[in-house]
Amino acid sequence: MNTRLIPVAAALLAVFSAPALADHETESPLKLVGTVVIAGSNPTSLPTQIPTTIEGITRLQIENQINACDAEDALKYLPSLLVRKRYIGDYNHAVLSTRASGTGNSARSAVYADGVLLSNYLGNGATFAPRWGMVAPEEIERVDVLYGPFSAAYGGNSVGAVVDYQTRMPKQFEAHARVAYVHQPFDLYNTSDSFGAKQASMSLGSRHGAWSWFLSVNRTDSDGQPQTYTTRAIAAGTAAAGVPVSGAVADKDRTKRDIYILGTATQYQTVQDHAKLKVAYDFSPTVRASYSLGWWQNDSSGAPNSYLRDAAGQQVYSGPVTINGRGFTLAASDFNSSQEELRHLMHGLTVKSNTKGVFDWEVAASLYDYSRDILRAPTVARPAAANGGAGRIVDQSGTGWNTLSLKGVWRPDGMRGAHIVDFGYQRAAYKLSTIERLTSDWLNGAPGARNQSFAGRTSIDSLYVQDTWRLAPDWKAVLGARFEHWQGRDGETANASKVVQHARRSDNYVSPKAALAYQASDDWTIKASAGRAVRMPTVSELYQGGINNAGTLVNNDPNLKAERSWTTELSAERLAGSSALRLTAFFERNRDALYSQTNVLVTPNVTNVQNVDLIRTQGLESAWSDENVLVEGLDLQASLTWTDSKVKRNANFPASVGKWQPRIPEWRASAVATYRVNDKLTATLAARYSGKQYSTLDNTDINGFAYQGASKYFTVDARLRYRIDKRWSAAFGIDNANNYKYWNFHPYPQRSYSVEVKFDW
């Protein structure tokens, strides 16, 4: 271990530790060696018998602590996690970041809801965020997170973390309703305006004999702050004449070049509707079948706003302009507009036994379907584009994925026997179908000739087995392995006149897993875990690129290798009453990491997704929680993470060697204090911190506080929740109360005020 870790480890062990999973309204079950304690009536699907790091949060904690507008908000204060949520209802960029994976690596974590895969493994990056919209905050019963690829039951995409949402399933009749409003004053460059969101939701559920059901609907109407900006390097200005304009804002870009900010290029207004029906039937006290149907629609528009004004005060969007004596030419694409119409469907079916005896089994299948997915954008400049004109239509309808899982659990000696053997077969299949066509009217016109298209399929068939073995009263070991057969097929990349078809590919991988736990005393447990994970290339990384006029592929590589990671962690945990303490050292060696970069070894240079030879990450994570530690009714929890993540070898791009892995800060921290003033009023104060980070592999983006930069941040949130009576409650919250202006390529929200009223029957 690096000697820098020694004093840090000592300080963290003395001060910090892990958030408790227990709800105030439940009692913790019996603690067994190396077993994660999950309290509450709704069990997690995570393998809690594995002695590794699992964190979680309950419905009551979410209600008291978090100004939750979207499902991903539940992860807000968990150790080492960050969701890159840019605004309420962010459907295409809210990527999950974990210990050794930044917000550009969406395919290195796994998100599930009631066993249905929400992670979008059609690609890797900002536009392939999990389908958070399929879960409304009000239906969440609990969320648990398994850190690292230490369970053989999950594939290589679990290398960062596995997130498991468990939603409500009633035991008697219940009804819920919620209305909320969020207001965000926003001031940046020449934009000084207010943005906000309105939300309303309702749910009903009941149980009748062997049948139970739950129906929920949710609507979000959100205006987000501007996301992108039109810029020009000041030094690139020429002596060419143009329309003299005013209003440009002088600034520095992420490399500290002098630039002009000419206006906002995208500001989204989005209306989302979500509905979910869940039905369950108990064949017996130990066998249940459940089905869920989710429907999500999103209608959004992106609009630009030019800061430039001519002598008559009219906005200027295109053509040659002169700014302070320097000439620039504005293209039609500089101030882009868009219209999106999305309709997605999710199906999940599970039949599961839960005898807690010698043998239990589960059969589960799911389908996620882009039943309609249309993007329209103009190719003509504003203001003419506001009324129509030539454009393009991007259609992803028919894209999606499906999964099948057959699982078994064998306990030769019963529930508390010496062995618990997990085994199973799993299949996941992904289909990408994207075609871009020209149109004479981008607002209402029919699709015309093909401009470009991308298509392809990948699939993974897996077998796994894992034995949790109680070696002795104070010792537990886990040994497992996962075999995966990966296949890429039907790959096709096309432009207006040429089609290139890609050869079928397949590979086989074996990923061993191991863990060991020792109950050192009644309060202290020592755990060690190790596992290999293989993250396969996604469909878009393989096939979504382009073809130049010579018929040569650009921007994609159908021969990419899979990422291969070895991850280990060592933890010391103390659980005494209502106090929990954890210190974890973690390490990862990631070979052939998949990143977009420039290959400088070929002429001309090629920029696309490539394999980075080796990235090495090491760090320390600490977390702590205690109830009533200082004052009766006061609950505290905190986490602190130190990470060192560097590129060690990269033949294609030597300038990146020795530099930080993108979007991984050296320091991260969170803290939450919740005070139950009385049985009606709860007050929470929370804070998050992240240190300096980079977005480029060579770390040339030294200015994080700029458009396209990635900055450090420190934000403070507050929430007051008041139970008016048995049925009604209200809450008021402030996010980013200190109004910290920070960036992750796009600007994050500034100070936001929220108010909500809830009814529960």
C-alpha atoms as one frame of an Amber mdcrd trajectory, in Angstrom:
protein
   0.000   0.000   0.000   1.166   3.539  -0.718   2.652   5.075   2.450   0.399
   8.111   1.939  -2.498   5.877   2.962  -1.214   5.159   6.481  -1.980   8.499
   8.211  -5.181   8.875   6.210  -6.313   5.416   7.286  -5.626   6.141  10.924
  -7.573   9.401  10.833 -10.521   7.901   9.025 -10.730   4.891  11.322 -10.878
   7.192  14.299 -13.540   9.508  12.930 -15.771   7.992  10.248 -17.845   4.900
   9.400 -20.865   3.280   7.609 -24.464   4.488   7.471 -26.741   2.144   9.389
 -29.378   0.324   7.403 -31.878  -0.022  10.209 -35.085   1.983  10.178 -36.141
   3.630  13.441 -39.409   1.718  13.306 -37.841  -1.756  13.100 -35.497  -3.841
  15.185 -32.327  -5.310  13.725 -32.328  -9.070  13.251 -29.687 -11.351  14.739
 -26.197 -10.436  13.579 -24.199 -13.286  12.027 -20.525 -13.271  11.061 -19.937
 -11.395   7.816 -23.648 -10.937   7.202 -25.076  -7.572   6.178 -27.964  -6.527
   8.418 -31.042  -5.579   6.392 -33.922  -4.404   8.577 -37.481  -3.910   7.413
 -40.240  -6.046   5.979 -39.269  -5.809   2.306 -36.113  -7.877   1.691 -33.385
  -6.849  -0.707 -32.523  -9.066  -3.658 -28.822  -8.472  -3.074 -26.767 -11.419
  -1.771 -26.487 -10.170   1.823 -24.705 -13.312   2.999 -21.596 -12.286   1.065
 -19.117 -10.517   3.384 -18.585  -7.365   1.373 -19.731  -3.731   1.470 -23.455
  -3.077   1.197 -25.011   0.314   1.999 -28.656   1.277   1.861 -31.431   3.690
   2.657 -35.061   3.124   3.642 -38.286   4.808   2.616 -38.522   6.678   5.937
 -34.964   7.980   5.618 -35.672   9.224   2.081 -38.804  11.025   3.273 -37.004
  12.700   6.186 -33.603  13.471   4.639 -33.838  14.025   0.883 -35.644  16.520
  -1.338 -36.347  13.650  -3.726 -37.819  14.531  -7.117 -36.351  11.602  -9.082
 -35.529   8.013  -8.140 -31.779   8.612  -8.350 -31.998  11.199  -5.566 -32.174
   8.294  -3.093 -28.429   7.702  -3.710 -27.459  11.281  -2.991 -25.567  10.853
   0.296 -24.359   7.245   0.066 -20.558   6.812   0.240 -18.548   7.379  -2.953
 -21.618   7.606  -5.211 -22.570  10.469  -7.505 -25.376  10.702 -10.033 -24.712
  13.373 -12.662 -28.246  14.743 -12.540 -28.338  18.105 -14.305 -31.964  19.068
 -13.693 -35.225  17.502 -12.494 -36.288  14.811 -14.944 -32.835  14.487 -16.542
 -33.526  11.418 -18.678 -30.395  11.124 -20.809 -27.368  12.269 -18.791 -27.937
  11.182 -15.161 -25.044   8.698 -15.063 -23.996   6.894 -11.871 -20.380   7.306
 -10.731 -18.748   4.927  -8.235 -15.402   4.520  -6.454 -13.272   3.782  -9.512
 -15.643   4.794 -12.315 -16.456   8.348 -13.352 -19.624   9.837 -14.777 -18.488
   8.929 -18.301 -18.655   5.206 -17.484 -22.336   4.339 -17.187 -21.712   0.699
 -18.189 -19.611   0.046 -15.072 -22.547  -0.118 -12.663 -25.814  -2.062 -12.556
 -29.192  -0.632 -11.535 -32.260  -2.815 -10.944 -35.832  -2.214  -9.787 -37.712
  -5.238  -8.480 -35.343  -7.454 -10.445 -35.805  -5.587 -13.752 -32.641  -4.161
 -15.318 -32.761  -0.346 -15.583 -29.130   0.131 -16.636 -28.786   0.957 -20.315
 -25.994  -1.236 -21.709 -26.690  -0.221 -25.298 -23.785   2.174 -24.809 -21.397
   3.692 -22.307 -21.451   7.374 -21.424 -23.665  10.313 -20.644 -26.466   9.485
 -23.069 -26.822   5.915 -21.757 -27.990   6.666 -18.232 -30.111   4.142 -16.310
 -33.840   4.405 -16.948 -34.489   6.120 -13.602 -37.865   7.379 -14.834 -39.311
   3.875 -14.482 -39.297   4.346 -10.687 -41.088   7.196  -8.895 -39.604   8.290
  -5.538 -42.939   7.701  -3.784 -42.998   3.971  -4.635 -39.524   3.215  -3.224
 -39.516   0.962  -0.158 -35.739   0.710   0.135 -32.542   1.000  -1.923 -29.450
  -1.141  -1.344 -26.044  -0.862  -2.988 -23.479  -3.651  -3.326 -20.026  -2.144
  -3.892 -17.698  -3.978  -6.263 -17.885  -7.108  -8.453 -17.825  -9.580  -5.566
 -20.963 -11.603  -6.289 -20.896 -14.239  -9.020 -24.633 -13.603  -9.510 -23.870
 -10.340 -11.375 -22.001  -9.775 -14.622 -18.999  -7.618 -15.415 -21.066  -4.420
 -15.476 -21.247  -4.710 -11.674 -17.559  -3.781 -11.361 -18.457  -0.437  -9.759
 -21.674  -1.167  -7.876 -25.045  -2.912  -8.024 -28.033  -0.748  -7.065 -31.247
  -2.529  -6.100 -34.529  -0.601  -5.820 -37.304  -2.402  -3.956 -40.713  -0.786
  -4.490 -43.891  -0.996  -2.447 -46.181  -4.021  -2.387 -49.115  -3.523   0.029
 -50.394  -5.940   2.672 -53.712  -4.091   2.958 -55.494  -1.250   1.179 -53.428
   1.921   0.899 -53.574   5.147  -1.087 -51.007   7.897  -1.551 -50.863  11.258
  -3.303 -48.178  13.922  -3.614 -47.837  17.339  -5.213 -44.557  19.259  -5.302
 -43.011  22.381  -6.785 -39.347  23.346  -7.223 -38.132  26.894  -7.929 -34.569
  27.655  -9.099 -33.314  31.230  -9.619 -30.421  30.918 -12.073 -27.746  33.496
 -12.884 -24.851  32.650 -15.212 -23.236  34.684 -17.993 -26.062  36.715 -19.570
 -28.798  34.368 -18.370 -30.696  35.638 -15.350 -33.959  33.775 -15.033 -35.942
  31.344 -12.906 -36.595  27.718 -13.743 -38.750  25.180 -11.990 -40.584  21.905
 -11.937 -44.065  20.732 -11.013 -44.784  17.179  -9.947 -47.896  15.205  -9.057
 -48.278  11.525  -8.239 -50.890   9.101  -6.980 -50.828   5.409  -6.055 -53.282
   2.768  -4.886 -52.715  -0.761  -3.687 -54.261  -3.579  -1.748 -54.190  -7.279
  -0.954 -57.123  -9.676  -1.381 -56.380 -13.217  -0.289 -53.593 -14.573  -2.480
 -53.676 -11.528  -4.772 -51.952  -8.189  -4.204 -51.635  -5.234  -6.536 -50.162
  -1.743  -6.711 -50.845   1.009  -9.270 -48.925   4.282  -9.422 -48.913   7.270
 -11.786 -46.560  10.236 -11.822 -46.177  13.427 -13.881 -43.186  15.789 -13.998
 -43.272  19.111 -15.846 -39.762  20.553 -15.676 -37.890  23.565 -17.051 -34.173
  23.001 -16.586 -31.462  25.621 -16.615 -29.381  26.022 -19.824 -27.121  23.031
 -20.453 -24.853  23.922 -23.380 -23.300  27.131 -24.667 -22.126  28.459 -27.994
 -18.511  29.621 -27.783 -15.695  30.992 -29.914 -11.984  31.196 -29.166 -11.113
  34.890 -29.168  -7.793  34.190 -30.887  -9.651  32.541 -33.786 -11.288  35.828
 -34.763 -10.358  37.254 -38.152 -10.411  40.625 -39.850 -13.393  39.606 -41.972
 -16.312  42.008 -41.828 -19.636  40.988 -40.362 -22.656  42.357 -38.539 -21.394
  44.280 -35.489 -22.934  42.672 -32.389 -22.842  43.188 -28.648 -23.673  40.871
 -25.735 -20.838  38.313 -25.957 -19.348  37.392 -22.560 -15.567  37.067 -22.246
 -14.506  33.998 -20.269 -11.941  31.176 -20.055 -12.596  27.687 -21.417 -11.577
  24.497 -19.621  -7.984  24.810 -20.894  -7.915  28.499 -19.840  -8.039  29.827
 -23.404  -9.800  33.167 -23.788 -13.242  32.629 -25.317 -16.506  34.414 -25.970
 -19.756  32.929 -24.676 -22.223  33.773 -27.447 -25.389  32.316 -25.906 -27.096
  29.174 -24.679 -27.431  26.321 -27.152 -29.773  23.995 -25.235 -32.299  24.499
 -22.453 -34.762  21.645 -21.971 -38.462  21.872 -21.206 -39.719  18.364 -20.535
 -43.001  16.719 -19.588 -42.746  13.151 -18.340 -45.499  10.693 -17.436 -44.897
   7.413 -15.668 -47.337   4.647 -14.818 -46.675   1.280 -13.236 -48.869  -1.697
 -12.437 -47.628  -4.519 -10.218 -49.597  -7.692  -9.560 -48.568 -10.602  -7.338
 -50.135 -13.981  -6.627 -49.148 -16.337  -3.816 -49.461 -19.943  -4.978 -48.553
 -20.958  -1.442 -47.023 -19.337   1.628 -43.601 -19.904   0.055 -44.131 -19.427
  -3.716 -45.069 -16.074  -5.278 -45.473 -14.912  -8.869 -45.238 -11.198  -9.626
 -45.607  -9.140 -12.789 -44.818  -5.477 -13.351 -45.667  -3.258 -16.289 -44.019
   0.138 -16.538 -44.841   2.871 -19.069 -42.792   6.039 -19.401 -43.216   8.879
 -21.854 -41.147  11.990 -22.358 -41.986  14.972 -24.540 -39.187  17.510 -24.457
 -37.966  20.508 -26.396 -34.535  22.058 -26.397 -34.300  25.748 -27.253 -31.326
  28.108 -27.692 -30.956  31.750 -26.731 -28.420  34.043 -28.393 -26.776  36.756
 -26.284 -25.779  38.600 -29.463 -27.664  41.744 -30.472 -27.279  43.854 -33.589
 -27.519  47.650 -33.699 -31.330  47.442 -33.724 -31.358  45.213 -30.623 -32.407
  42.091 -32.560 -30.989  38.694 -31.644 -28.416  37.297 -34.092 -28.198  33.528
 -34.571 -26.236  32.971 -37.786 -23.960  34.447 -40.419 -20.801  36.577 -40.185
 -20.571  38.796 -37.088 -18.007  41.184 -35.632 -17.296  41.206 -31.868 -14.970
  43.912 -30.574 -13.336  44.162 -33.992 -12.889  40.401 -34.503 -14.833  38.516
 -37.176 -16.592  35.176 -36.645 -19.058  33.102 -38.666 -22.021  31.477 -36.944
 -23.226  28.176 -38.415 -26.823  26.958 -38.347 -25.786  24.264 -35.839 -24.336
  26.735 -33.325 -27.733  27.463 -31.777 -29.441  24.095 -32.030 -33.063  23.242
 -31.284 -34.619  19.836 -30.721 -37.928  18.049 -30.143 -38.084  14.568 -28.586
 -40.986  12.146 -28.296 -40.204   9.021 -26.279 -42.500   6.144 -25.288 -40.830
   3.279 -23.427 -42.325   0.078 -21.981 -40.929  -2.206 -19.277 -42.152  -5.719
 -18.423 -40.960  -7.912 -15.566 -42.157 -11.390 -14.548 -40.835 -13.357 -11.568
 -41.811 -16.637  -9.934 -39.905 -17.262  -6.724 -39.876 -19.636  -3.786 -38.903
 -18.470  -0.312 -38.978 -21.502   2.003 -35.753 -20.592   3.840 -35.221 -24.346
   3.820 -32.954 -26.695   1.920 -33.734 -25.378  -1.585 -35.209 -22.201  -3.080
 -35.482 -21.153  -6.713 -36.374 -18.191  -8.915 -37.335 -17.695 -12.566 -37.314
 -14.105 -13.817 -37.630 -12.430 -17.216 -37.734  -8.785 -18.234 -38.097  -6.667
 -21.361 -37.309  -2.996 -21.934 -38.641  -1.634 -25.226 -38.144   1.725 -26.983
 -41.604   1.446 -28.495 -41.318   5.001 -29.864 -38.149   7.096 -29.702 -37.998
  10.093 -32.068 -35.648  13.092 -32.073 -36.220  15.987 -34.463 -33.681  18.774
 -35.055 -33.281  21.537 -37.672 -30.425  22.004 -40.093 -31.420  25.613 -40.739
 -30.561  28.469 -38.420 -32.847  30.345 -36.077 -34.993  32.366 -36.121 -36.265
  30.650 -39.290 -35.997  27.217 -37.622 -38.587  28.232 -35.043 -41.230  27.883
 -37.761 -39.899  24.735 -39.439 -37.568  24.223 -42.368 -35.102  21.500 -43.305
 -33.885  19.158 -40.615 -33.232  15.601 -39.551 -35.187  12.879 -37.742 -33.406
  10.308 -35.564 -35.508   7.198 -34.907 -34.479   4.622 -32.282 -37.831   2.830
 -32.130 -37.366  -0.904 -31.664 -34.192  -0.513 -29.611 -34.125  -2.261 -26.244
 -33.008  -5.258 -24.196 -34.337  -8.396 -22.548 -33.126 -10.627 -19.727 -33.746
 -14.142 -18.425 -32.577 -15.509 -15.093 -32.853 -19.003 -13.577 -31.539 -19.110
 -10.005 -31.267 -21.672  -7.262 -30.153 -21.606  -3.630 -29.171 -24.868  -1.933
 -28.717 -25.050   1.842 -27.616 -28.602   2.657 -27.998 -28.026   6.405 -30.888
 -25.563   6.369 -30.868 -21.795   6.738 -28.023 -21.618   9.274 -25.992 -24.494
   7.895 -22.341 -24.629   6.969 -22.975 -23.974   3.271 -25.246 -21.780   1.162
 -24.744 -22.568  -2.525 -26.054 -20.070  -5.116 -26.109 -21.088  -8.779 -27.882
 -20.143 -11.968 -28.091 -19.332 -15.650 -28.614 -15.786 -16.957 -29.030 -14.243
 -20.384 -29.051 -10.584 -21.417 -29.569  -9.451 -25.022 -29.335  -5.903 -26.401
 -30.523  -4.480 -29.715 -29.611  -1.079 -31.153 -31.572   0.296 -34.109 -30.861
   3.932 -34.991 -31.582   5.604 -38.296 -31.236   9.302 -39.104 -33.229  10.628
 -42.040 -33.520  14.014 -43.686 -36.811  15.913 -43.674 -38.115  19.046 -45.360
 -39.842  20.174 -42.147 -38.078  19.291 -38.894 -41.159  20.106 -36.803 -43.854
  18.131 -38.643 -42.388  16.712 -41.836 -42.220  13.050 -42.855 -38.842  11.260
 -42.831 -37.027  11.267 -46.160 -33.729   9.883 -47.394 -31.346   8.121 -45.050
 -28.484  10.242 -43.755 -26.836   7.611 -41.547 -27.772   4.556 -39.494 -26.346
   2.211 -36.876 -27.587  -1.224 -35.865 -26.359  -4.266 -34.023 -26.892  -6.799
 -31.282 -24.908  -8.107 -28.352 -25.763 -10.883 -25.932 -24.268 -12.499 -22.851
 -25.080 -16.038 -21.664 -23.775 -16.774 -18.180 -23.474 -19.645 -15.709 -22.463
 -19.025 -12.109 -21.963 -20.887  -8.848 -21.039 -19.542  -5.445 -20.613 -21.256
  -2.076 -20.929 -19.342   1.180 -19.101 -21.550   3.650 -19.073 -21.172   7.449
 -15.587 -22.447   8.224 -15.964 -22.013  11.987 -18.217 -20.059  14.365 -16.218
 -16.878  13.735 -15.167 -17.450  10.121 -17.050 -17.300   6.830 -15.685 -17.760
   3.309 -17.219 -17.306  -0.137 -15.850 -18.916  -3.279 -17.500 -18.478  -6.648
 -17.018 -18.178 -10.371 -18.946 -16.841 -13.338 -18.617 -18.109 -16.899 -19.767
 -15.697 -19.639 -20.205 -16.246 -23.362 -20.401 -12.881 -25.142 -21.496 -12.374
 -28.723 -21.708  -9.388 -31.067 -23.658  -9.791 -34.301 -25.731  -8.075 -36.991
 -23.515  -4.991 -36.746 -24.150  -2.434 -39.470 -22.943   1.127 -40.021 -24.232
   3.208 -42.927 -24.208   6.693 -44.423 -26.398   8.076 -47.184 -24.971   5.805
 -49.875 -22.835   3.090 -48.265 -23.484   0.253 -45.824 -20.724  -1.594 -43.961
 -21.621  -4.859 -42.272 -19.465  -6.143 -39.420 -18.372  -9.693 -38.788 -19.918
 -11.734 -35.980 -17.754 -11.941 -32.855 -17.803 -14.089 -29.731 -15.622 -14.545
 -26.659 -15.634 -16.593 -23.451 -14.550 -15.362 -20.024 -14.322 -16.769 -16.496
 -14.494 -14.440 -13.492 -13.563 -15.920 -10.086 -14.843 -14.393  -6.818 -13.673
 -14.824  -3.215 -14.423 -13.290   0.170 -13.498 -13.974   3.778 -14.940 -12.625
   7.044 -13.716 -12.955  10.620 -15.794 -11.999  13.661 -12.976 -10.566  15.756
 -15.279  -9.670  18.671 -18.939  -9.064  19.404 -18.662  -5.650  17.725 -15.858
  -5.951  15.181 -15.793  -7.835  11.866 -12.891  -7.999   9.414 -13.763  -8.646
   5.759 -11.714  -9.203   2.608 -13.117  -9.567  -0.919 -11.650 -10.079  -4.376
 -13.222 -10.501  -7.761 -12.624 -10.318 -11.473 -15.075  -8.502 -13.741 -15.187
  -8.439 -17.544 -17.081  -5.483 -19.011 -17.996  -6.318 -22.604 -18.089  -3.641
 -25.343 -21.573  -2.237 -25.861 -23.466  -2.121 -29.148 -22.880   1.591 -29.683
 -19.167   1.381 -28.854 -18.805  -1.282 -31.521 -21.078  -0.014 -34.274 -22.227
   3.590 -33.747 -19.758   5.623 -35.743 -19.613   6.757 -39.337 -18.272   6.169
 -42.823 -16.196   8.670 -44.768 -16.415   9.291 -48.502 -13.892   6.537 -49.163
 -16.100   3.989 -47.380 -13.753   3.752 -44.370 -15.153   3.447 -40.846 -14.608
   6.414 -38.529 -15.483   6.985 -34.864 -16.072   3.332 -34.044 -14.095   0.091
 -33.810 -15.973  -3.231 -34.151 -12.872  -5.063 -32.858 -12.735  -3.516 -29.376
 -11.551  -5.776 -26.560 -13.455  -6.182 -23.304 -12.380  -4.406 -20.120 -10.848
  -6.812 -17.579 -10.750  -5.664 -13.981  -9.452  -7.173 -10.755 -10.945  -5.505
  -7.695 -10.125  -6.144  -4.038 -11.231  -4.574  -0.785 -10.373  -4.962   2.898
 -12.821  -3.693   5.528 -12.986  -3.314   9.281 -16.540  -2.866  10.565 -17.899
  -2.118  14.008 -21.598  -2.532  14.748 -22.588  -1.758  18.332 -26.201  -0.959
  19.074 -27.249   1.976  16.945 -23.672   2.874  15.986 -21.952   1.625  12.829
 -18.370   2.205  11.730 -16.543   1.043   8.608 -13.155   1.644   7.041 -12.500
   0.072   3.636  -9.344  -0.033   1.540 -10.082  -0.756  -2.130  -7.940  -1.494
  -5.159  -8.633  -2.001  -8.856  -6.503  -2.885 -11.890  -8.469  -2.236 -15.076
  -6.909  -3.532 -18.275  -8.133  -2.468 -21.725 -10.418   0.204 -20.261 -12.821
   1.590 -22.854 -12.442   5.348 -23.423 -12.813   7.773 -26.284  -9.336   9.085
 -27.088  -7.014  10.089 -29.929  -4.656   7.452 -31.318  -1.484   9.433 -32.062
   0.349   6.380 -33.448  -1.483   6.543 -36.782  -1.549   9.261 -39.442  -3.938
  10.902 -39.657  -4.768  10.620 -35.942  -7.991   8.745 -35.150 -10.340   9.714
 -32.325 -12.840   7.061 -31.222 -13.524   4.582 -28.428 -10.291   2.665 -27.835
  -8.735   0.338 -25.265  -6.549   2.021 -22.641  -3.891  -0.502 -21.603  -4.018
  -0.119 -17.799  -5.702   2.109 -15.212  -4.896   1.517 -11.543  -7.067   2.767
  -8.672  -6.530   2.579  -4.928  -8.301   4.319  -2.109  -9.830   4.427   1.340
 -13.513   4.771   2.062 -14.902   5.446   5.515 -18.438   5.795   6.720 -20.115
   6.284  10.073 -23.563   6.590  11.571 -25.100   6.836  15.009 -28.574   7.446
  16.384 -29.025   9.687  19.412 -25.253  10.097  19.653 -25.214  13.629  21.090
 -28.845  14.582  21.630 -31.931  12.415  21.926 -33.585  12.371  18.496 -30.428
  13.386  16.580 -29.124  10.955  13.924 -25.780  11.532  12.245 -24.064   9.851
   9.321 -20.989  10.734   7.312 -18.612   9.321   4.731 -15.190  10.285   3.427
 -13.374   8.759   0.441  -9.790   9.223  -0.723  -8.957   7.871  -4.188  -5.838
   7.703  -6.329  -6.783   6.661  -9.871  -4.143   6.976 -12.597  -3.521   5.833
 -16.155  -0.471   3.561 -15.993  -0.083   2.402 -19.599  -1.643   3.718 -22.817
   0.327   3.086 -25.985  -2.133   4.909 -28.266  -2.078   8.136 -26.239   1.181
   8.432 -24.238   0.300  11.931 -22.981  -2.280  10.343 -20.651   0.169   8.113
 -18.762   0.482   9.158 -15.137  -2.625  11.346 -15.336  -5.868  11.075 -13.373
  -8.678   8.881 -14.653 -11.426  11.255 -15.862 -14.183  12.257 -13.431 -12.543
  10.592 -10.392 -11.766  13.200  -7.698  -9.124  12.582  -5.055 -11.511  13.446
  -2.197 -15.249  12.941  -1.732 -17.347  13.398   1.397 -20.928  13.574   2.594
 -22.632  14.215   5.920 -26.257  14.129   7.060 -27.731  15.267  10.378 -31.415
  14.535  11.064 -33.130  15.811  14.199 -36.537  14.513  15.230 -37.803  17.590
  17.055 -40.958  15.739  18.098 -43.261  13.092  16.669 -44.416  15.555  13.980
 -41.389  17.632  12.931 -38.112  16.385  11.455 -35.248  18.649  10.337 -32.286
  17.584   8.188 -29.082  19.369   7.230 -26.775  17.659   4.730 -23.621  18.474
   2.799 -21.595  16.986  -0.043 -18.031  17.671  -1.193 -16.020  16.595  -4.213
 -12.477  17.667  -5.036 -10.871  18.676  -8.311 -11.316  16.330 -11.254 -10.688
  16.177 -14.997 -12.727  15.233 -18.058  -9.849  14.405 -20.431  -7.392  11.536
 -20.271  -4.385  13.863 -20.550  -5.790  16.225 -17.861  -5.403  19.307 -20.058
  -8.777  20.651 -18.875  -7.232  22.450 -15.916 -10.105  24.926 -15.466 -13.033
  23.045 -13.970 -15.226  26.121 -13.520 -16.043  26.494 -17.203 -18.353  25.066
 -19.816 -17.195  21.474 -20.534 -15.067  21.512 -17.377 -15.460  19.300 -14.280
 -15.123  21.282 -11.081 -14.886  20.603  -7.394 -17.975  21.430  -5.349 -19.344
  21.860  -1.852 -23.107  22.028  -1.443 -25.395  22.230   1.576 -28.987  20.958
   1.563 -31.788  21.350   4.104 -35.201  19.756   4.611 -38.081  20.233   7.059
 -40.815  17.610   7.157 -43.945  18.076   9.243 -46.630  15.460   9.860 -49.834
  17.489  10.027 -51.851  14.493  11.174 -52.029  10.753  10.571 -52.776  11.226
   6.859 -51.193  14.496   5.794 -47.604  15.730   5.755 -45.734  18.643   4.215
 -42.087  19.372   3.527 -39.940  22.339   2.582 -36.415  21.979   1.244 -33.445
  23.865  -0.122 -30.832  22.188  -2.313 -27.468  23.890  -2.797 -28.397  26.439
  -0.134 -24.939  28.034  -0.395 -25.554  28.565  -4.150 -22.296  26.949  -5.231
 -21.830  27.302  -9.008 -20.228  24.068 -10.167 -19.847  22.095 -13.378 -19.667
  18.591 -14.805 -19.378  19.547 -18.482 -22.792  21.196 -17.989 -23.677  23.581
 -15.154 -25.345  21.938 -12.177 -28.456  23.520 -10.624 -27.984  26.574  -8.453
 -29.918  27.197  -5.225 -33.325  25.497  -5.503 -36.360  25.685  -3.239 -38.885
  22.848  -3.010 -42.229  22.384  -1.310 -44.403  19.278  -1.236 -47.646  18.043
   0.312 -48.402  14.332   0.754 -51.429  12.278   1.650 -51.082   8.690   2.929
 -53.936   6.343   3.742
